[in-house]
Amino acid sequence: MNERSIVHMDLDTFFVSCERLIDSKLIGKPVLIGGTSDRGVVASCSYEARAFGIHSAMPMRMAKQLCPEAVVLRGNAGIYTKHSQDVTEVIKEMVPLYEKTSIDEFYIDLTGMDKFFGCHQLASELRHRIIKETGLPISFGLSINKTVSKIATGEAKPNNQIKIEKGTEKPFLSPLSVKKIPMVGEVTYKSLCDLGIKKIKTVQEMPIEMMSRVFGKNGASIWKKANGIDHSPVVQYHERKSISTERTFDKDTTDVRKLESIIVAMTENLIYQLRRGNKLTACVTFKIRYSDFQTYTLQRRIPYSSADHKIIPLVKELYKSLYKRRLLVRLIGVKFSHLVEGGYQIDLFDDNDKIINLYQAMDKMRERYGDRAVIRATGMEAKSISRWNPFNGEPPPLLPNRRR
């Protein structure tokens, strides 16, 4: 079997880079992109802003305090998605197998390509072509697996590349912080620090059994990644088992009319995505989070369906069952799971040709004129329901903000 050659490519400060293509005056300035209200968070920030201690997911209010002179932009998901697609097209044309894991991140499997062409040379040419054709900075790491390549990309940034030779994975990883291991978030990092584990080298020197005892199944995974062991394949397309959408409000609300309007719009849009992807759902979940951060979910199994008149009333029923506390609401969400392949199932007792024809006509109009070309009147208040297709193999766009 060939030794694997896996490339991880990541567009540097992607949203900021896209904005700088539009407005060159932003080059060299601290730039923050994300929700501009007090509730907003930083979706992306330039390296100049990071020098002030700002990072993505930080509350925008805090970021502005750290760097008052920063340029704050609301962002445009449509523009970012378009630039992401341009990069994807270049990659698709040049490599045999790639996996797009987010709007700005790719894994590429070049295994066996070194027979015809040096893998590092091919990755390097691909990177330079992306920079030349799109104007966007991009970095990559090349190694024998996904984990080492992803960490290598982090070390290569900004706008550079690194190859980790086979056999040097452990020495490359050992001096780095355990925070660099994919899957080590803030909570796990704090737990590791509490045990005096700050460098990957310490994890490498521990027995795997000890890591498993302390962190369970995650402990073994962390140990393997720390030792540069990762057999996960580059997968071109993931079959989705669920789709969901949620909305965090700028201001907590008890406006029942507004809540119901957004719930209907979210549900209607998700059902359309089911029909567009030729999918049916057998489980519907509703989620609500109050201003005190107490979160409740309720789910109901249903006969396989992708029909508005079956699912929307059910979601409203779940909402009414949960929304009894009359507290301010911070977030609402809808999720369809247990998805299977299949067209709309006709109910012999309730359905008729009119309903089937109505759905087909509405979906045709949406395909042609956009997801919100035909919507229920009750859902018209929801201005910014996501318009992505969850079943085309592309990951959802990471929206920098959401309007109410």
N, C-alpha and C positions, 0 to 999 in steps of 0.2 A: 504493500500500500504506500502511496505517495505521502511524504511528509506534508502536512497542511500548510498553506500560505493564506493567512486571513488578514485583510486590511480593514481597519476601522477609520472611516472618514467623518469629519465633523466640521461644519461651517462655523467659522469663528464669529462670536457675538452676532448671530445671524440677523436678527431683527434690526440691530444697529447698522450692520453692513448694508442691508437693503435700503434703509433710510439715507445712508451716506451716498448711495448711488443716485438718489433723487435730489439730495441737497448736499453738495460738496462742502458747504460751510460748516457742516457738522464734523468734518474730519479733524481729529486732534482735540475735540472738545469732550467733556464728560457728558454722556447722553444716557437718559433713562427712558425706557419704554414700558408702558403698562397703564393700569387704571389710574386716572388722575384725581379721583375723589379721595377722601380720607380713608375709605375702605380699600382703595386700590393697592395692588402689589406690583413690584418690579418684575416684569416678564423677561427683560433683557437689559443689560447695561454694558457700556463700553469699558475697555481696559482702563481708560482715564478715570472713569467713575469708580472702578474697583479699587483704585489706589486710595480711595477714601474709606474703604471698608464696606462698600456696598456690594450686595450680591442678589441674584435673582431670588424671588419669593419673599424678599424683605418688604415690609409695609412701605408704601411710597412716602408716607409722611416722615418716617424715620430716615429714609434715603435723602429726602430733601433737607433734613436737618444736618445730615453728615456732609452734604455737598450742595449748599444753597445756590451755587452758580451753575448747577447742572441744567442742561436743556431737557425738558420733560415732554415726551410725545405720547400721544394716545395709541398710536400704532394702527396698522391696516392689515388685517389678516388676509385679505384678498391679494394684496401685493406680495406678501411673504409666501403665500401658497404658489403664486405664479413663478417666483424666483426658484422656489424649491423644485417645482416641476421642470424648470429649465435645467437645473443641475442633474435631476433624475434622468432626463433624456440623454445627456452626455454620458452618464455612467452606463445606462442601458445599452448604448451603442458600442461601448468599448469593452465590456466585461461579460463573461459567461453567466455568472450567478451573483446577484446582490440581494440584500435585505434592507429595506428602508424601515428603520425603527422609530423615527420621528421626523418632523418636518425638516430637520437639519442634520440628520445623522444616518450613516449607512455602514453596513458590513458587506465586504466583498470577498468572495472565495476565489482565489487565483490558483488553487491547488492544481499542479500539473502543468501550469502555463510556463514554468521555467524551462521546459523542454524546448519551447519555441521562442521564448522571450523572457528575459530576466524579470521575475515578479516585481522586484523593487523598481526596475526601470519602467515597467508598465504602469505601476501605481503612480510613479513620479510624473510620467507623461500625462496620465489621466488628471492628476491634480493641476498641472500647469495648463492643461486644456480648459479645465473648469474655470480657473482664474482668468484666462484669456477671453473665454467666450461669455462669461457671466459677470466678470468684474468683482466677484465675491472672494474674499480670502477663505482658504480651507486648509485644514491640517490633517495628517494621517499618521497612523502607527501600523507597522507591519510585523507580524510574528506568526507563531504556529497556532494561536487560538484567539477567540474573541476577547477574553478578559485581558490578556497581556497587551493586545493591540489597542483596546480602549484606554487602558492606563497610559500606554505609550503616546497616544494622541494627546492626552492631557499634558504630558511632559513636552511634547513638540510645540504646543501652542505658544504664542500666536503665529499663525500662517507659516508653518514649517512641517517637517516630516522626520520620522525616526523609524529605523529598522532594528528589531531586536533579533540578533542571530540565534539560531537554534542552540540550546544548551546554556544560554546566558540569561534565561528568564528569571531564575531565582536571584542571581546577583543584581539584575536590573531592578527587581522589585524591593529587595531587602531594605535599602535606606529610606524608602518612601513611607509617608504616613499611612496608617491603616485606613484613614478616611478616603484614600484613593481607590480602595477596593470597591468595585461596583457592588451594590446591595448594602454597604455600610452607611446607614443614615445617621442622623444626629443622635438618636436614642442608643443605637448599637455602639456608636463611637464613644459616647459618654460611658457606657458600661465597660468597654475595653479600656478606656483611660482609668476608670476606677480600679481596674485590675493591674494598672501599671503597664498596659500594652499600648504603645503609641506608634511604634514602627512595625512595618510588615515583617522585618527580620525576627522579631520576638514571636510572632505567630508561626513563622517557619520552623522555629526551634522547639515549639510545643508539640506534644503528642496530639494527634487528631482526636483521640478519645477524650482528652481534657476539654478541648473546644466543644465537643459534642455534649459533654456533661453540663457545661456552663450555659451554652446557647442552643442546645437541642440540635435539630436538623440544620438550622442556619449555621451553627458552629462548624459543622463538617464542610459546608459549602464555602464559608469564609476561609477555612484552613486550605482547602483545595485551590481557591483563587489566589491566596497568598503564596502558594507554592507553584503558581503558574500552570495549574492543571484545570483544563476546561475542554470537554469534548463536545459541547453544544454545537450543532451544525448551523450554517447560514441557511435560513429558510426563506424562500422567495415569497411565500404567501401563507398567512395564518387564517385558518377557517374560524370565523368569529362564532362564539357561543352565546354572546350577549351584546346588546347595544344599549347605551344609556345617555341621558343628558341631564344636566342640573344647572340651576341658576342661583347665584348668590346675589342678594339685593344690595344696592348702594346704601339704602337705609332700611333697617328692619321695619316690617310692615304688618298691619292687621287689616289691610284693605282686602276684604274677601273677594270683591269683584275683580280686582287686579290679580290676586292669586289664582282664581279660577281661570281667568283669561290666559295667563301664562301656562298653566297646567294643560289646558286644552291645546294651545299652540304647540307646546313641547311634544305632547302625546301624538297629535295629528302628524307632526313632522316625522317622528320616529316610525309611525305606522307606514307612512309613505316610503321611508327608507327600507322597511321590511319588504313591501311589495316590489320596489325597484330591484331589490337584491334577490327576488324570488324566494323569500324566507317566510316562515311562520313562527310564532312564539307560543309557548305553552305555560309561561309564568310571567306575571306582571308584578312589579314592585314599585311602591311609592315611598319616598323618603322626605322627611321634614326635619329641619333643624331650627330650634328656637334661639332667641337672642342670648340665652344663658348657655348656649352650645349643647344643650341636651338634644340628642338626635334619635329619631324613631323611624323605623321602617315597617312596612306591612306588605306582605306579598300574597298573591292568590294564584293557584293553578287554574288553567282554563283549557278547554279543548283547543287544539292548534288553530290559530287564527291570524289574520292580518287585516281585519275589518274595523273601520272606524266605529261603526255603530255597536260593535261588541266590546271594544277595548276602552274607548273614551268614557262611557258611563261607568265602567269598572274602576278606572283610575280616579274618577271624581268620587266614587263611593269610598275608595281607600283613603283618599284625602279627607273626606268628611269624617271617617272613622278615627283618623289620627288627630285632626285639628279640633281638639275639644278643649284645649287649655286656654284659648283666647289670649295667648301670649304673643309678643312680637315675633314674626317669622324672619329668620336670617337666610334660609336656603330651602329650596324644594328640588326634588329630582324624580325622574321616571326611568325605569329600567325594564327591558324585555330580555328574558333569558330562556334557556332550553330551546334554542333556535334550531330549526331543521329546514332542509331544502323543500320547497313546495309552493305551488300557487295557491290562490285563495280557495279555501274550502267552503263549498256552498252548504248552507244549513237548509235541509229539506223542509223544515217547518216554518222558518222565519224569512228566508231570503227569496227574492224573485229576480227576474231578468233586469228590472229597473235598477236595483241596487248594484248589481254586477257591472252593468253598463255605465252607471254613474261613476264608480271607482275608476274604471278604465278611461273614461273621458277626462276625469280630474287629473289622473296620473299623466296622460298624454300632454295636457296643458302645462303641467309642472315640468315635464321633461323639456318642453319647448321654451317655456318662458320663465322658468325658475321655480324653486320650491314653494315660494309664497304667492304664486300666480293665483291659486285658488285656496282660500282658507275660510274656516268658519268665522262668522262675525264675532263670536265670543272670544276668539283668539287674536283679534286684530291689534290689541294693545301691546302684544309681545313683538317688539321691533327687531330683535336680533337673535332669532333662532338659527342655530348653525345650519349651513347648507352643504355639508360634506356627504359623500357617498361612502358608507362604512364597509361596503362589500366589493370595492374595486382593488383591494390589495394595498391601498395607500393608507398610512396612518392619519388620524384626524389632525387638522391644523391646530396648532397650539394658539388659541386666541389670546392676544395680549390684554384684552379687556372685554367686558360685557356690559352693554347698556341695560338699563332696567327693563 
